[in-house]
Amino acid sequence: MSTAEQQQAAIGGDWELVNTDGKTVTNKDYEGHWCIVYFGFTHCPDICPDEIEKIVEVTNILERDNSLPKIVPIFVTIDPDRDTPAIIKDYLADFGPNLVGLSGSWEQLRVILKEFKVYYSKGPVDEDGDYIVDHSIITFLMNPEGKMAAYFPRSKTNIEIATHIRKLMKSYKQIYKTS
């Protein structure tokens, strides 16, 4: 996707959710920071854990370069019926201490899901009350202005993502240094 196409893609916007400490946060709380955002659910058997692990690896790779700003890894649930802030907190703890987990009411989540154009569909409930949620498997990179800088499909590796983010961060830094 070209830079012009990315600028035309209206991804992101105003939203309000709840973090794993029960505190209300909005998109404004993350302005000034690079954020890598993934939408998933804690009961996911395979894809979500793999993608969250990839995000952790990406942030670890980027943190080794002291010339780069910190990046905030964010997990947003698409299953608020089961994913309470406490459950998300416990779930993300298995991946590392730096992940931000966000949840909220369906009303709140519909806003952010619409802003990020995330597809989701709850599957049939089995006899144990369990179900899968089909959803977009895209990781978004938001720049410090809260605008989408890039997106990464599942097929991208941690190295490919980190390399791309590093280039974007360095070029962003150069643009604002000279302005």
C-alpha positions as CSV (number, residue, x, y, z in Angstrom):
1,M,0.0,0.0,0.0
2,S,1.5,3.4,-1.0
3,T,1.7,6.3,1.5
4,A,-1.1,8.1,-0.4
5,E,-3.3,5.0,0.0
6,Q,-2.5,4.8,3.7
7,Q,-3.4,8.4,4.2
8,Q,-6.7,7.8,2.5
9,A,-7.5,4.8,4.6
10,A,-9.5,6.1,7.5
11,I,-8.4,3.7,10.2
12,G,-8.6,4.7,13.8
13,G,-10.5,7.5,15.4
14,D,-12.1,8.4,18.7
15,W,-12.9,5.6,21.1
16,E,-13.3,4.9,24.8
17,L,-12.6,1.6,26.5
18,V,-11.5,0.1,29.9
19,N,-8.0,-1.1,30.6
20,T,-7.1,-4.1,32.7
21,D,-7.0,-2.0,35.9
22,G,-10.6,-0.9,35.3
23,K,-9.6,2.6,34.3
24,T,-11.4,4.3,31.4
25,V,-9.0,5.2,28.6
26,T,-9.4,6.8,25.2
27,N,-7.5,7.1,22.0
28,K,-6.2,10.5,23.3
29,D,-4.3,8.6,26.1
30,Y,-2.1,7.1,23.4
31,E,-1.4,10.2,21.3
32,G,2.3,10.9,21.3
33,H,3.1,7.2,21.3
34,W,3.6,4.6,18.6
35,C,1.1,1.8,19.2
36,I,0.8,-1.6,17.7
37,V,-2.8,-2.8,18.0
38,Y,-4.3,-6.2,17.6
39,F,-8.0,-7.3,18.0
40,G,-8.7,-10.8,19.3
41,F,-10.1,-12.8,22.2
42,T,-8.7,-14.7,25.2
43,H,-10.5,-18.0,24.4
44,C,-8.9,-18.2,20.9
45,P,-7.2,-21.6,20.6
46,D,-4.3,-20.7,18.3
47,I,-4.3,-17.6,16.1
48,C,-4.6,-14.9,18.7
49,P,-1.9,-16.3,21.0
50,D,0.5,-16.6,18.0
51,E,-0.2,-13.0,16.9
52,I,0.1,-11.6,20.4
53,E,3.4,-13.5,20.8
54,K,4.5,-12.0,17.5
55,I,3.7,-8.5,18.7
56,V,5.7,-9.1,21.9
57,E,8.7,-10.2,19.7
58,V,8.3,-7.1,17.6
59,T,8.4,-4.8,20.6
60,N,11.4,-6.7,22.0
61,I,13.3,-6.3,18.7
62,L,12.5,-2.6,18.5
63,E,13.4,-1.9,22.2
64,R,16.9,-3.1,21.5
65,D,17.4,0.0,19.3
66,N,17.8,2.8,21.8
67,S,17.4,5.4,19.0
68,L,13.8,4.4,18.5
69,P,10.9,5.6,20.7
70,K,9.0,3.1,22.8
71,I,6.1,1.3,21.2
72,V,2.9,0.4,23.1
73,P,1.5,-3.0,22.3
74,I,-2.3,-3.1,22.6
75,F,-4.7,-6.0,22.7
76,V,-8.4,-5.1,22.2
77,T,-11.0,-7.9,22.9
78,I,-13.7,-8.6,20.4
79,D,-15.4,-10.8,23.0
80,P,-16.5,-8.6,25.9
81,D,-19.1,-11.1,27.1
82,R,-16.2,-13.3,28.3
83,D,-13.2,-11.0,28.3
84,T,-13.5,-8.9,31.4
85,P,-10.6,-6.6,32.3
86,A,-9.4,-9.1,35.0
87,I,-9.5,-12.1,32.5
88,I,-7.6,-10.1,29.9
89,K,-5.0,-9.0,32.6
90,D,-4.4,-12.7,33.6
91,Y,-4.3,-13.8,29.9
92,L,-1.8,-11.1,28.8
93,A,0.5,-11.7,31.8
94,D,1.5,-15.0,30.2
95,F,3.0,-13.0,27.3
96,G,4.9,-10.4,29.2
97,P,4.4,-7.3,31.3
98,N,4.2,-4.6,28.7
99,L,1.0,-5.5,26.9
100,V,-2.0,-3.1,27.3
101,G,-5.3,-4.9,27.4
102,L,-8.6,-3.2,26.6
103,S,-12.2,-4.1,26.9
104,G,-15.5,-2.4,27.4
105,S,-19.2,-2.7,26.8
106,W,-20.5,-3.9,23.4
107,E,-21.5,-0.2,22.8
108,Q,-17.9,0.9,23.4
109,L,-16.4,-1.9,21.4
110,R,-18.6,-1.4,18.4
111,V,-17.2,2.1,18.1
112,I,-13.5,1.0,18.0
113,L,-14.3,-2.0,15.8
114,K,-16.0,0.4,13.3
115,E,-13.2,2.9,13.5
116,F,-10.6,0.2,12.7
117,K,-12.9,-1.6,10.2
118,V,-12.5,-4.9,12.1
119,Y,-14.7,-7.8,11.0
120,Y,-16.0,-10.1,13.8
121,S,-18.7,-12.8,14.0
122,K,-19.6,-14.9,17.0
123,G,-19.9,-18.6,16.0
124,P,-22.4,-21.2,17.3
125,V,-22.3,-21.9,21.0
126,D,-21.6,-25.6,21.8
127,E,-23.1,-27.7,24.6
128,D,-20.4,-26.4,27.0
129,G,-21.3,-22.8,26.3
130,D,-18.1,-22.3,24.4
131,Y,-17.8,-20.5,21.0
132,I,-15.2,-19.1,18.6
133,V,-15.3,-15.6,17.2
134,D,-14.3,-15.2,13.6
135,H,-12.4,-11.9,13.1
136,S,-10.0,-9.9,11.0
137,I,-6.4,-11.0,11.6
138,I,-4.7,-7.7,11.1
139,T,-2.2,-5.8,13.3
140,F,-2.3,-2.1,13.0
141,L,0.5,0.4,13.6
142,M,-0.6,3.8,14.8
143,N,1.7,6.8,14.7
144,P,2.1,9.3,17.5
145,E,-0.7,11.4,16.0
146,G,-3.1,8.5,16.3
147,K,-3.2,7.8,12.6
148,M,-2.6,4.4,10.9
149,A,1.0,4.2,9.7
150,A,0.8,0.6,8.5
151,Y,-1.0,-2.7,8.9
152,F,0.3,-6.2,8.9
153,P,-1.5,-9.4,7.9
154,R,-0.9,-12.6,9.6
155,S,1.6,-13.7,7.0
156,K,4.2,-11.1,8.0
157,T,6.9,-12.3,10.4
158,N,8.1,-10.6,13.5
159,I,11.3,-9.6,11.6
160,E,9.5,-8.2,8.6
161,I,7.1,-6.2,10.9
162,A,9.9,-4.8,13.1
163,T,12.0,-3.8,10.1
164,H,9.0,-2.0,8.5
165,I,8.2,-0.2,11.8
166,R,11.8,0.8,12.3
167,K,11.9,2.5,8.9
168,L,8.6,4.3,9.5
169,M,9.8,5.5,12.9
170,K,13.0,6.8,11.6
171,S,11.4,8.6,8.6
172,Y,8.7,10.0,10.9
173,K,11.4,11.3,13.3
174,Q,13.3,12.9,10.3
175,I,10.1,14.6,9.1
176,Y,9.4,16.2,12.5
177,K,13.1,17.0,13.2
178,T,13.2,19.2,10.1
179,S,9.8,20.8,10.5
